[in-house]
Structure formats: C-alpha cells, structure tokens
Amino acid sequence: MERVTLLDIFHHPIAQKYVKRSGLAHAISTAKIAYEYAVNRNVNPDLAAKAAFLHDIGHFRWYKNGSWDYSQYQENDIHAIKGAERAHKLLVRLGEDRVNAKKIALAILLHTDSYLPDGNLKLEPLQEVVALADKADEEPGGSHHYKVISDENAIKQLKELDRKIDKLNMMQSNGQPAS
C-alpha cells in the first residue's frame, strides 16, 4: 500500500477548509515539531506528523463582538472530539491504513485536555508526542491559530517533511538505524 502523504492530506478539500480555518501555519509547525519528537522518542514519525498536522481540524472559532473570545473557547470547546472524527473519516477516504487512521484519530482526540474533567490521562507515546508538539507551538490567547503562510510555502514545507518521512522509512526498511 502506498503511503498517504501530508501533501495528499493538504490537497483534500476537507483539509483545505478545516485545516486552513484552524491555522495552516500552526498545523505545519506542529507537524514538524511532532516529527522531531517522534524520531527522538522512537515513535512512528509518519503517524505523529499526520496527527499533528490534523490536530485542530475540528476547531470552531469562538467570537464575541468581532474578536476571539478565549474564555468562551475554554468553556465550550470540543474541537478535539470533532477533529478526531473528521480526521479519521478523511484519512480512511484517502486510503490510510485503518489501524493507523484510528491511532491518528486517538492522538488528535487526546492532544488537549481542555474538554475533559480535571485529572491526569495516561497518554500513549504517539498521543504524548502530538500533545507536546501542540504545546511547543502555542502562543498566548490562541494567536498561533492566526499565523499566516502561503499555499506555496505550505506545499514546500510539507513536501520536505514527506521527503524526511520517506527517507526514514526507507532506512528503517533496509535495517538502518534512524539518524
């Protein structure tokens, strides 16, 4: 089975609509950070990059009087729930392995605890990588969702990340250690 790439995901109309709405630059930054964390923690970098790229695909923008209402978001947001479902459906449509699509969806579901009651979750390594990558790119007041990137630059960065994943996969299939 041929790997579903980040570029495949980017070009799909669902990703175009919802990833751009939630912040394309943040999605790409988070995917790049997740890739690095995954390599360093012996987690599948392909799954980590995909989950991080799609982690906010369920976002809804909470506005009050024309500006972002962070307190409304904190009180009412369930973007991780909606995003997990949306990402799973998208990945299956693109031909992603169903087991991997579920792992990615669960990492998206658990990338934030903003909608959960207080308590500590025991995250699996992939889920932890995505949550940490998201936190690493956060900015106060949610402004990381409003960073701007052109489609041309987004495609360039996603191609490079896909290239790194393919190279690493090839090395591992040839029995070489990841560098």
N, C-alpha and C positions, 0 to 999 in steps of 0.2 A: 504494500500500500504506500502510495506517495504521501509524503508529509504535507499536511496543511500548513502553509506558511503564514507568518504575520502579515505579509503583503496580500495573500488571499483573503485574510480576515478584513484587512483595511479596505479592500475594494468592494466588499459586500455592502449592498445598500443599507442593511440594518446597522452595520458598524459605522458606515458613513453618517447616518443620522444620529445614533445614540452615543458613539464614542466622541464625535465632534461636539455634541451638545454638552457632554460632561467634561470635556477638556482634552483635546488630542495631544497637546504638548505634554500634559501631565501623564497621560496614558503611555506615551513613548518613553518618557523619563523613567517612569515606574517600571516598565518592561526591561529597560536597560539595566537598572539597578537590580531587579529581580534576577536577571541573567547572571550578573556578577555574584550575587549572594548564592545562587543555586550552584554555580561552579565551585565556590569555596566551601559549600556545605554538603557536597555530593548529592544534590537534589537534581532532578531532571530539568535542565535549563530550558528546554523547549516548552514544557508544561508551565514552568514558572513565568517565562516571558509572555506566553499567551494569557495566562490568568491575570498577570499584572496589566497587560495591555487592555484587557476587558473588564478589569475590576470595578470600574464605575459606570458600566454600560446601563445600569438601572437607575441612574441619578434622575431626580426631578429637581428642578430649580425652585427654591422657595424664595419668593419675592414679597416684599411689603413696601408699598409706596415707591415702587420702581427700583428698589435696591435689594441685594441679598439679605435675607433675614436668617442669620446664623442660629438664633435661638429657636426659630420655627423648625429649621432643619434638625437641630439637636433633639427636639421634642417629638417630631413626627416622621423622621426619615426611616425608610426601609429599603434603601437603594440596593443593599447587598442581596436581599431576598429576590427582588425583581431582576437584578443583574445576573444572579446565578441562573435563573430560569431562562432569561433572554440569551445569555451566552451559551448555555447548553444547547438550546434549540438551534442557534446559529452554527455552532461547531458541528453538530450532527448533520445539518444541511450541507455543510461544506465537505463532509466526508471524514471528519475526525474520528479516530477510533473511539467507540462509545465508552469504554472504560476510562480513557484519557479525558474525554469530554466531561464525564462525571467528576473526575479528580479536579479538573479545572474549575468546574461549577462550584464544587465544595470549597475550593480555595477562595473563590470570589465571595461566596456566602459568608465565610469566616474572616475576611480581610479586615473587618471592623467589628467592634462590639457596641457600636452606637445604638443599635436597636435591641440589644439584649439586656436582661436584668443584670444587676451587678453580680460579679463573680468571675472566677478565672476559668477560662477554657483551656483544655489541653490540646494544643494545635499539633497536627502532623507537620513534618518538616516543610512540605510544599506550601501548606497554609501559612506557616510562620514566615517563610521567605516572602510571600506576597504581602502579608501584613506589614512586615518590616520595610519592604521596598516602598509601600504606600506612605508610611510614616516618614521615611527618609526624604520624600519629595514634597511633603506637606508644607504649606505656608499659612500664616495666621489668617483667620477669618475665611478660609476656603479660597484664597486668591490663586492657589495653584491650579484651580479649575479654569482660570481665565488667562493663563499664559497663551500666547499666540505662536503658531507655527504654520508655515505654508504647506500645502499639499506636496509640493516639490521636495521640500526639506524633510517632511514626514516620510515620504517614499524612500528617499536616500537613507535615512536613519533605519527604517525598517528593513530595507534590503541588506544593509550592513549587519544588522542583528541576525537576520535569517542566514546570512553567509557564515557568521560565527557559529550559529547552532549547527548548520550543516557540516562545517569543518569539524566541530567537536564530535558530532555523531559519527562521522567517517573515521576519525581517530579511534573512537571507542569500539567501533565495529571491527577495526583492524587490530584490536588488542593493545592499543597505545594508551598510556595514561593521559588524562586531561592536563593541559598546561595552564 
